[in-house]
Amino acid sequence: MIRRYKFHQALELGKVLGERLVEFLGRDLAERPGRIDALLPVPLHITRLRERGYNQAAELAGMISNVLGPPLRHDLCVRIRPTEPQAQLPAAMRAKNMRGAFAVAGPVTGLRLALVDDVVTSGQTANALAKTLRRAGAAHIEVWALARAGT
């Protein structure tokens, strides 16, 4: 389902997947302290966004925001260079592929952020984005995703 949602424009599957993610997150958030100030979907480079026509992470983040409340912030970070799709690279190349891929575009100092993505495989994309945000002063970063895949 996730593959069809991500690569084959099956946006109707995003609704089903997003509902399951919201259900899980709602239970999880109710059971722990701490707040999330904003949801940050993992940004796509403009060329990938044009190819795909949508950012699946942004679609999911919008669903989460609508139900659970933390505001969706597209304006805090951008992908400044195109990268190869991580799934096509060996694990050893993934960190290098993501180096310098992101830049902070808005104030994040002191914010508690949740990065939203569809799938976390090696974690290198989330790690690169989190490092960029931490250097800019983000206080806390979590990663929320539909799935964790093997490397």
Backbone torsions as a table, in degrees:
resi	resn	phi	psi	omega
1	MET	NA	-44.4	-177.8
2	ILE	-63.4	-42.7	179.3
3	ARG	-60.9	-44.0	178.1
4	ARG	-64.0	-41.4	178.5
5	TYR	-61.2	-45.2	-173.8
6	LYS	-76.0	-44.1	-170.0
7	PHE	-107.6	-11.8	-174.4
8	HIS	-124.5	22.9	175.4
9	GLN	53.1	35.1	176.9
10	ALA	-87.8	68.4	-175.5
11	LEU	-62.3	-25.6	177.7
12	GLU	-62.8	-29.3	176.8
13	LEU	-71.7	-29.6	177.3
14	GLY	-59.5	-36.6	178.3
15	LYS	-63.6	-46.5	179.3
16	VAL	-63.6	-47.5	-179.4
17	LEU	-64.7	-42.7	179.3
18	GLY	-62.3	-39.8	177.9
19	GLU	-61.2	-41.1	178.9
20	ARG	-65.7	-40.9	179.6
21	LEU	-64.9	-43.8	178.6
22	VAL	-61.4	-42.5	178.9
23	GLU	-59.2	-47.4	179.1
24	PHE	-63.7	-48.7	-177.7
25	LEU	-63.6	-37.4	179.2
26	GLY	-59.5	-43.2	177.1
27	ARG	-66.1	-44.7	-177.4
28	ASP	-63.7	-44.8	-178.2
29	LEU	-66.8	-33.0	179.5
30	ALA	-68.6	-23.6	-175.1
31	GLU	-96.1	1.3	-177.1
32	ARG	-137.8	153.7	177.9
33	PRO	-78.4	172.8	177.8
34	GLY	95.7	151.3	-178.8
35	ARG	-119.3	163.3	171.8
36	ILE	-115.7	123.7	-178.7
37	ASP	-78.6	-32.2	-176.3
38	ALA	-159.5	152.1	173.6
39	LEU	-100.7	132.4	-179.8
40	LEU	-122.8	105.2	176.6
41	PRO	-68.4	141.8	177.0
42	VAL	-61.3	120.0	-175.5
43	PRO	-75.6	146.1	171.4
44	LEU	-94.1	151.1	171.2
45	HIS	-67.8	150.3	-175.6
46	ILE	-56.4	-35.2	179.7
47	THR	-67.9	-39.8	177.7
48	ARG	-68.9	-38.5	178.5
49	LEU	-61.9	-41.6	178.2
50	ARG	-65.6	-40.0	179.1
51	GLU	-63.5	-47.4	-173.7
52	ARG	-82.1	-34.0	-180.0
53	GLY	91.4	-9.7	178.4
54	TYR	-162.7	159.7	174.8
55	ASN	-105.9	108.8	-176.2
56	GLN	-60.8	-33.4	178.3
57	ALA	-67.3	-38.8	178.6
58	ALA	-66.9	-37.4	177.3
59	GLU	-61.8	-45.7	179.0
60	LEU	-64.7	-44.0	-179.1
61	ALA	-61.6	-37.0	177.8
62	GLY	-63.1	-41.1	177.6
63	MET	-63.4	-43.8	-180.0
64	ILE	-61.9	-47.1	-178.7
65	SER	-59.9	-43.6	-178.7
66	ASN	-61.0	-34.5	-175.8
67	VAL	-94.5	-44.4	-172.0
68	LEU	-97.9	-15.1	170.8
69	GLY	104.7	-36.0	-178.8
70	PRO	-58.6	136.2	-177.4
71	PRO	-67.6	146.8	176.4
72	LEU	-85.9	128.0	-178.4
73	ARG	-124.4	101.3	175.4
74	HIS	-82.0	-15.0	-168.9
75	ASP	-91.6	0.0	-174.1
76	LEU	-87.9	-24.1	-174.9
77	CYS	-151.1	148.5	176.4
78	VAL	-132.7	154.3	172.3
79	ARG	-91.5	115.4	-171.2
80	ILE	-93.6	-11.0	175.3
81	ARG	-142.1	146.1	178.2
82	PRO	-69.1	145.0	178.5
83	THR	-126.3	157.8	174.0
84	GLU	-69.8	147.5	174.4
85	PRO	-58.0	127.9	-175.8
86	GLN	-59.9	-36.3	-176.9
87	ALA	-62.7	-20.8	-178.4
88	GLN	-90.7	-2.4	-175.8
89	LEU	-108.3	148.8	172.2
90	PRO	-67.0	153.4	-176.3
91	ALA	-52.0	-39.0	-177.3
92	ALA	-64.9	-22.4	-177.7
93	MET	-95.0	-10.9	-172.0
94	ARG	-67.5	-41.4	179.0
95	ALA	-64.3	-43.7	179.0
96	LYS	-61.5	-41.0	179.8
97	ASN	-59.3	-34.5	-175.5
98	MET	-90.8	-11.2	-177.8
99	ARG	-58.1	125.2	178.1
100	GLY	70.8	17.9	-176.8
101	ALA	-79.5	-23.7	-173.1
102	PHE	-119.4	153.8	172.5
103	ALA	-140.8	145.2	176.9
104	VAL	-78.0	135.6	-176.5
105	ALA	-117.6	-4.6	-179.2
106	GLY	-149.5	169.9	-177.4
107	PRO	-69.4	126.3	178.8
108	VAL	-122.1	-0.4	-176.8
109	THR	-54.8	124.7	177.0
110	GLY	79.2	-2.7	-177.6
111	LEU	-78.3	147.0	172.5
112	ARG	-103.6	111.8	-170.6
113	LEU	-114.3	148.3	169.4
114	ALA	-116.2	117.8	174.6
115	LEU	-80.9	131.4	-178.1
116	VAL	-113.2	129.3	177.3
117	ASP	-142.9	167.4	179.2
118	ASP	-82.5	-50.2	-177.5
119	VAL	-135.1	135.4	171.0
120	VAL	-108.0	121.0	179.9
121	THR	-104.8	-85.3	179.3
122	SER	-81.4	-19.3	-177.0
123	GLY	88.3	-0.5	-175.1
124	GLN	-68.7	-35.4	177.8
125	THR	-65.3	-51.4	179.0
126	ALA	-61.0	-39.6	179.9
127	ASN	-63.8	-44.7	179.9
128	ALA	-64.0	-42.2	179.2
129	LEU	-67.2	-43.5	179.0
130	ALA	-62.0	-42.2	178.2
131	LYS	-61.6	-41.4	178.7
132	THR	-61.7	-44.3	-179.6
133	LEU	-69.5	-37.9	178.4
134	ARG	-65.1	-41.8	177.5
135	ARG	-60.9	-28.8	179.6
136	ALA	-86.6	-1.6	173.5
137	GLY	108.6	5.8	176.7
138	ALA	-59.4	137.7	-175.3
139	ALA	-83.7	-31.4	-173.3
140	HIS	-154.7	138.3	179.8
141	ILE	-137.2	129.9	173.2
142	GLU	-118.9	159.1	175.6
143	VAL	-118.0	124.0	177.5
144	TRP	-115.3	126.9	-177.7
145	ALA	-145.1	159.3	175.9
146	LEU	-67.2	-39.9	-173.0
147	ALA	-148.2	155.2	172.2
148	ARG	-116.3	115.2	-178.4
149	ALA	-100.4	160.2	175.9
150	GLY	-70.7	157.1	-179.8
151	THR	-79.9	NA	NA
